[in-house]
Amino acid sequence: MSNKNNSKMEFALGKSNFILMAIGLAAIVIGFILMTGGKSTDPNVFNEEMFSFRRITLAPMLVFGGFVFEIYAIMKKPKQK
């Protein structure tokens, strides 16, 4: 019976890491949702709404920030018990 250890198997990442990763994923998804839209109903008419602040600046910054946050969430050292 020496094969049985009383040690508990642990994941490489802790609960806080997974929560932070979920927050980062939500930021990425929201960023991609903010990028949608802006198409014209008539293909012969150009729609300036495609170049709005939300689609050109805000959404890409949110997506990039979400990816940076994901890296932080993965690299953060979990608390030892």
N, C-alpha and C positions, 0 to 999 in steps of 0.2 A: 504494500500500500504506500510505498514511497513516491509513487507517481502523482498522488493527490496532494496538491498544494492548497493551503488555505488562502493563498493570495488571490485577490480579485483582479480579473482581467480588465484593463483600462484602455480607453481609446487614446489615440495620439492627441486629439483635440478635446477640450472640455466643453461643458454646456455653454459657457459664456462665448466661446469661439463660434459655436453654431448659431447662437442668437445674433452675434455680430455679422456673421455671414448672411443670415436671412435679411438683416437690415440693408446690407450692401446689395444683395440681389434685388430687393424691393426698389432701391434707388436706381439701379440699372434698368429695371422694367419700366419704372415711371419715366425715366429719361427717354427710352425708346417710344413710349406712348406719346410723350410730348412732341416727338419728331414727326408724328404722323399727320396727314392732312395736307392741305394747301394745293390740292390739284384743282384744275379747272373743269367745269362741267362741259365746256365747249372746247374741243381741241384746237380751234382756230384763235382762241382768246388766251393771252398770257395772264396768269394770275400772280400779282405781286405778293400775295399772302404767303407764298412759298418761301420768301426770304424774310419772314418775321423774326424778331428777336428770340422768340420762344424756340423756333426750329433751328436757327443758325448758331445761337450762342448758349442759351440756357440749357437746352436738352443735351448737347454734347458735353458741356461741363458737368452736368449731373451724371451722365454715363461714365465719364472719366473718373469723377470723384467716387462713384460706386465701385469701379474696378480697383482704385487705390485703397478704398476702405476694405475691399475683399482681401487684398494682400495683407493689410494690417490684421484683419480678423484671423487669417491663417497663421501669421507669424507670431501673434500674441501668445505668450507663454501661459498655459493654463495654471490655475492655482493648485498647489500641492496640498493634499489633505493631511 
